[in-house]
Amino acid sequence: MLELPQVWLDAFKPAYDALAGQVKLLLTTYFEGVTPNLDTIIALPVQGLHVDLIHGKDKCSGTASTSAGRLAAFPQA
């Protein structure tokens, strides 16, 4: 898991808000789950979320249920 200081996590929303509407955004994760940062991630104005379920499959509880209405890609092993 990538542990970021709260000030960095707080900076994601304004940065993504600045990009919103200009392009379609797909947030992609690699090698770990997103559960520790899920609140930050679901607040972002992205059209899709790709979660690595090969390497982080045991660390992504709640991802599908809290990302309703967004595209999610689940790679198969």
N, C-alpha and C positions, 0 to 999 in steps of 0.2 A: 504494500500500500504506500502510495506517495503521501507523506504527511506534509502539509503546507501550513504556514502560519496563517492565523485568521485574517490578517490584513491582506494576504494574497487571495484567500477564498472570497473575501468581500469585494475584491477588485474584478472578479470574473463577471458579475452581473452588469456593471456599467459598461464593460468592454463589449460584451455580447449584445447589450442593448444598442450600442452604437452601430453594430453590424446588422442588427435585425432589420428586415425589410429590404435590405440591399441585395442580399444573397440568401439562398437556403443553406442552413447550417446543419451539419451532421457531426455530432460529437462521438468520437471513437476512443475506446479504451483498449489497452493491451496489457496482458500478463497479470492483471490483478482485478479484483472486484471493485465495485463503486460504493458499496454500502456506507463506509465511513464518511463519504462526501456526498451522499445522495441528496440531502436537503439542498445543497448548493447546486447540484446538477439539475434537479427537476425545476429549479427556479429560473434556469436559463432559457431564453427564447430560441430554442433549437427545434428543427423539424424532425430530427431523428437522433437516436441514441443507439450506438453499436457497442455491445458489451462482450468482452472476450470470455466466453463460457468454457473454453478449453482450459485455460490457465487459471481463471478466476471463478469457475463455476460454483465453488463452495463459498464464495464471498460476495454474492450478489443477491441476497435475500431481499425481497421487496421491490426489486427493480421493475419487473413487469407490472405489478399492481399499482405502482405510483407513476408510471409513465403512460397512462391511458391517453389515447388519441395521437400518439407519436409512433413513428416507424421504429421498429426494433429488429435488428438482424442477429440471428443466432447461428454461428457457424457450427458445423457438425464435425466430430472427430473423425 
